[in-house]
Amino acid sequence: MEGRRNAKAADFLQLDTGQAPAGGLAEWLAGRLRHAISDGRLPVGSRLPATRVLAAELGVSRGVVTEAYQRLGEDGHIAGRGRHGTVVVAAPLTVPVPSPRARPAAARLFTDGEPGADVYDALRAAPARVDLTPGLPDLAAFPRAAWLRAERDVLADLPAAALGYGDPRGAPELRRAVAAWLARYRGIRVDPAEVLIVAGTAQALGLIAHVLRAEGISELAVEDPGSLGARQHLRNAGMRTPPVPVDTEGIRVDALSATGAPAVLLTPAHQFPTGVVLGGGRRRALMAWAAGQGGLVVEDDYDAEHRYDRPPVPALRAMLPDRVVYAGSVSKLLAPALRVGWVVAPPRYREALVDAKRFMDLGNPVLPQLVLARLMESGALERHLRCLRGRHRQRRDAMIAAFAEHLPRAVVHGAAAGLHLMVTFDGVRDGDDSALAAAAFAEGVKAHPLSWHTQLPYAPGLVLGYAASPPAAVEAGVALLARAHMVTGARP
């Protein structure tokens, strides 16, 4: 700032640079904009002035405005939208005073024991001040401008014949792009003809269960703790899901053998919800189990691309192609709403899976497949992944720091990768994590009790996603969790 005599004002939000402290103009501007977003003067969806326009109105350098916008972008409050400018995408959060009237509704959602799918869906739809639901990606980071460019390019080149019914296996362009992506990022060498495009991992599990049941297999063992959603999909498809305990090295293969189950569902790259990586010894034991007992591994490559403090680990499919059905998706990389995933299966299951897909829905919509293929081939998806890693690391660090400040006795698990943390608590009695999640929801925070994702006895805790919330919201959410922790009578 050049001095108080040269201070200027802008009509936009009645900004007056004369109010800024010396040497702190960018920080002052970011604070004023943040306050305007918080109190509703800049609602979600509104557009900010271009940096050069606001800089000219305020009589400051463009770099000052750019730095202020960058700070708000890092906090997740605004995002660039290409030709549509810079748009408000999320409001700052403060710790609210809870309403006692909210508690009965929360208690109905968080009953003891495994919830039904209706409860699971009701929680997903319920509003909250801070959404720390696991498995929710940063939807505000969806690359809209890159997607629109790719879509325009695809439509410009698209022949009329391509708008008819497509190949039930998926568009050849996307199958080629997925094969290249898997080779580059997961160490999987696969021919595009082996790739089946599906409507996300949920449909993949349903198709796999259908094919296995046709072979007389009605048991698919699952990790414990393990995903409640995956378990519900498998059960809906008629499969029994015997639990196999997980420890710090991953699934216990000796316990898997003891179940007698002919197949198992695993998340080996970043186990949900504990976050452990399947260790080398366990991988060798698993390969011996598959070879010796003719066992089948269904590999859900959950969160494989989202890693921060450890090197990548190879996919099981790369090590044991004849005994692994591999499933992946872009739900956590782009958005669940796209409903795009893929399955790579051993030859004996390939045609049966294609038939099951054909008779279920005739194949995924072709246009989104072609757009995604263009993003993969152009390098746009790779650039998006690099950007996400930085954002997610900041949010993960904010959650860990908030627990250290507000709940220092909590034990944080699985921080090296992924989009969520598992947290266990000293002083919370067995089975009381549902009450803790209910109290947190009454305070305005959505999270999963760990007991939802277990069939066997396990330490009580919570499963918390951090990817969808900016650092300030993550910190506010953990502060509210600490208040809920006190309400339940547990030790901080």
N, C-alpha and C positions, 0 to 999 in steps of 0.2 A: 504494500500500500504506500502511496506516495505522500501521505500526510493527511491530517484531518481537514485541512483547507480544501483539498482536492477530492474529498469523499463524494461519491455519487450515489444516487438512489435509482432503483428500478421499479417500475409499476408492478412487475411480477412479484407477488407476495410482499410488496412494500419493503423490499430489501434495501438497506442503507448501510453502505460499507463504513460509514462513520461509527457504527456501533461495534465494529470488529476490533479485537485487541491487536496491538502492534505485533507483526510477525506471524499472525495466526489467521490470515484471511481465508485460506482454503478450509481450514478446520471450522472456522466460524460459519462459512457458507454451507458446508456439509451439515452442521448442526441445525441451521435454520431450515434447510430443506427436509432434514429428518423429522423435525418438529412439525412441519407442515404436513408431511405424510401421516404422522401419528395422529394429528387432530382432525384429519379429514379434509383439509384444504387442498391437498393433493391426493385424491382417492386412487385406489388401485385401478390401473388402466389409463390414467391421465398421462399426457406427454409433457416432458420438460422442454424448455427452450433449447435450441441448438447451442453448443458451447460458445461459438463465436458471437451469436446474438446476445446471449446473457452477458458475456464478457464486455461487449460494446456498451450495453445498457448500464453496467456497473462501473465502467471505466477502469477495468482491471485487465491483466493479461489473460489470454485464453487458457494458459496453463493452470491458472488458479481454479477456473471453473472445471477444467478437465480433471484436476486432482480431486476436487470435491465430488464430482460424479463418480470417479473411480472408487472413492471411499464408500459411497453408498452402494455401488455395484458389488464391492467385496462383502458388504454386509447383507447382500441379497435383497435390498430394497428396490433397486432399479435395474433395468437390463436394456441393452441395445436391441433394437428391432429393425435394423437395416434402414430401408427407406422410410420407415415409420418413426424413426427417431429413437429417443431414449424414453422408456415407459416405466411408470411405477408398477412393480409386480408384487410387493409385499410391504405391509406396514410394520414399523417397529413395535415391539411388544413391551409392555410394562407388567409387573406382577400385580394382578388384580386382587381385589378383596372377594373371596369366594362367597357364593350364595348358598345358604343352607338348603334352599329348596332344590338345589341340583343333586343333593346326595341320594335321595331315593332312586332317581333315574339311573345314577351310576351303579348303585347296588344291584339293580336288575340286570345290567350288562355284565357284571363281574361276579357271577355265581361261582361257588366252589365246583371243581371238576371241569371236565372238558366241555366247552361251549358248543352248541349246535352251529351249523352254518348260518342260520338266521341271526344269531347273536354276533357272529363274526362279521357279517355284512352290516348289521346295525351299527356296530362300533365304527366300521370304516366310513359310514355315511354321517355319523354324529359330528356336529361341529365342536371345535375346541379352540382355545386360545393358542395352544402350542401342540402341534401334531408330531409326536415322537414315535409314530407307528413304525415298526420295522418293515423293511422291504419297500418303503416309499422313496423313489428317487427324487432328485431336484427337478421337478416339473417346470419350474420357471427358467431352467437352463436349456430347455429344448431348443435346438438350433433352427428357429423358424425361418430366418433369412436363407440359410443354406438349404433347408428343405424346399422352400418355395423356388429357389433357383433350380434345384435338381428337378422339381416337378415340372417347371416350365420347359426345361431342356428335354425331359422325357416326352411331354405332350407334343412338343414341336417335331419330334422324330417318330412319333408313334403311328404305325400304320393302322388303318381301320380294323383290320383283321385281329389285331391284338386286343381289341375291346370285347371279343367274344369269350366263351368259356376257355379257360386256360388249362394247362397241364396240372392234374391234381397233385403232382409231386412238387409244384412250384414253378415260377418263371425261371427259365434256363439262366437268364442274366443274374438273378439273385443266387441261384445255386452255385454258379461259378464264383461269385463274389464271396459267398460264405465259405466255400472251399479254400479260397485264397486267404481269407481272414483267419480260419482255423489253423492253417499251416503257419501263418506269420505269428499269431499270438498264443496258440495253444499247442503247437508242435504236432498237430494232427495232419497227416498226409491222407487226403481223401479225394476221390474223383467226384466231380460235381454230380454225376449220375447217382451217387450214393446218398446225396443230401435230400431230405424230405422237408419241405417248408410247412410249418404248422402254426396254429394260432396260439403261440406262447407255450411255456412249459406245462401249464395246466392241461391243455389239449394233448400235449405229448404224453403225459402220464395216463390220460384216459385211453389213448390209442394203444399204448404199450400194454396196459392192463387188459384191454379187449383181446389183443393178440395172444397174450400169455394164457388167458382163460380158455381160449380156443384150443390151446395145447394141453389143457388139463391142469394148468398151474393156477392156484387160487391163493397163494401166499407170497407176499413180497415184504421181506423184513425191512425195517426202517431204523434209522439212528435214533437213539434216545439219550439226551433231548434231541428232538427233530421237529421239522416243520408241521404244525397242526394243519395248515392248508393242504399240504401234500398228502397228509394222512387222510383227510376228508375226501379229497379227489379219488384216491385209491379205493377207499371204502365204498364210495358212491358207484365205482366201477365193479364192485363185487369182490374186491381183494381183501384178505385178512392181512393185518400189518403187525406182526410180532415185533416187539421192541428189542433192540440190541444196544447195550450201553456204550457210551462214548467217554473216553478219558482224554488226557492231554496229548495222546498220540493219534487220536481219532477212534474209529470204530474198533471194538474188541473182536477180532476175527475168531478167537476161541469161542466167544459167546455166540457169534453168528453161526458157527458150525453146530453148536448145541441146539439151536432152534430147529434145525432140520429144514429150514426154508430153502427152496431152490433158487431164489433170487433175492437181491437186496438193492434198495435205493440209497445212494450215497451223495453227499455234497463234499467231495474230498479237497477241493481247492480252498474253500473257506466254509467250514462246517456251520450249518445253521442249527441252533443259535450260538454255540459256544465259540465259534471263530477259529477253532484249531485246524491245522493242516494235517492231512493224513500222512503220518511219518513213513520213512523208507522201509523200516521193518514191517510195518503193517501192510504196506503196499505189496511187499514180497509174500507175506502170509496170505493176503487176499488173492494174489495170483495163484498161489498154491491151492487155495480153496476152490477157485474157479476151475483150475485144471483137474484137480483130484475129484471133485464132487460134481463136475459139470455145471457149476453155478453160474448164474448170469448177474452182471452188475449193471444197474441203471444209474448212469452218472449224470446228476443234475449239476452242471458247471456253474453253480450259483456264485455270483460276485467275483468271478475269476479275474476280470480285468481291473477291478478296483483294489489296488494294493498300494501301500505307502512305505512301510518299513521293512519289507522283506522281498527277496527276489521271487520271480514267478516260479510256480511249480508245474510240472508237466501234467497234462490231463491223463487220466487212467486209460482213456481210449487210445492214446498214443503208445501205451505200453502193452495193451492186451486187446487188440482190435476184434478178435473173434469172440470175445466173451463180454464185451461192453456195448450197451446201447447208450449213446451220448446224446444229451439234450441241452440246448442253450437257447437264449433269446436276447432281444434288445430291450426288454422291459425295464431293466435297471440301468441300461446305457442311454436309452432315449426316452421312452415312455411306455407304460403298460397299455395305454389306449391303442397303440399300433397293432397289438395282437400279432406279433411276428416272432417266430422262433424256428428252430430246426432240430431235426433228429438225424443221427447217423447210426445205423444199425448194422449188425453182422448180416451176411448174406442170407442166412436162414430165415430172418424175420423181415427182410426188406420189402418183398412184394406184399406180404400180409399187411404191413403197416400202410403201404400205398393204397391197398384196397380199402382198408378201414377209413383212411382219410377221404378217399373218393366217395364212399357211400355216406360219410358224415356230412360233408359240405361242398363237395366238388372242387375243393381247393381254396386257398386264401385269395382275397381280392388281388388282382394283378397290378393295378396302378401303384399302390404303396410298395409292393415288392420291387418294382422297377425303380422307384425313387430311392429306396434304401440301397439297392445295388449301385446306383449312381453315386450315392454318398460314400459307400465303401470303396469304390474304384477310384474316386477322385481324391481320396485322402481326407475328405471333410470329416468323416466319422473318427478317424484317428486323431485329428486335431481337436475334435470335441472331447474325446477321451482324455487327452492331455490336460485340457482346461478343467474338466471335471475333477481330475485327481487333485489339483491344487485347491479347488473349492472344498472338496470333501475333507482333505487333510485339515484345513482351517476349522471346519465344523467339528470334526472328530477331536481336535486339540481343544476346542472350546468346551466340549462336553466333558472331557477328562479333567480339565482345569476346574470346571464348575463342580464336579464331584469332589475333587480334592478340597475345594473351599466349603461346600455346603454339606457334603456327606462323606467325610474323610474315612469313615469305617467301611464304606462300600468297597467291594472288590470288583474291579473292571476286568472283563475278559474279552479277548478277540479284537484288540485294537489295531493290529498290524495291517488289516485289510478290511474290505467290505464297506457296507453302508449302515452298520448297526453295531451296538455294543451289548453284551450280556453283563448284567450287574447283579451280584449276589450280596446279601446283607447279613451282617452280624446283628442279632437281636430281633430278627423277624422269625416267628415260629413257623414250623412246617405248615404249609397250606394257607398261610396268611398273606401270600403275595397277591392273591385276588382282592383281598380287602385293601391292600396297599394301592393296587391299581385303581380300585374304585375310589379311594380317597384322592388319588392324584387326578382322576377324571373330574371329580367334584371341584378340584382346585383349578381345573381348566387345561389339564394335560392328558393326552392320549398316549398310552403305552400298553404293552402286552405283559401280563403276568407270566413268569417263566413256567409255571405249572401248566399253562395251556399247551405247552410244547413238550410235555413229558407224559409218559405212561408209567414209568418206574419212579420210585422215590428219588428226589433230588433236592438240593438246597433251594430254598425260596429265593426269588429274585424277580427282575424285570428284564425285558428285551426292548431296547430303545433304538430307534432309528434317528440318525442325525443329518442325513443327506438333504432332506427337504426343507430344513429350517436354517436361516442365517445364524451366525454365531451369537448375536444378541438374543435371539429367540431361544436358542439352545440353552444359553446360560439362564434365561428367565425360567425355562421349563424345568431345569434341574433345581432351581431355587424353590419352585412350587412343589416339586417332588419332596424336597427336604421338609417343607411344611406338612405335606401329607404324611410323611414318615413320622413326624411328631404327633399328628392326629391319631395315628393307629397305635400309639403308645410304645413304639419301638425306640431303641436307643439310636441317637444320631451318629 
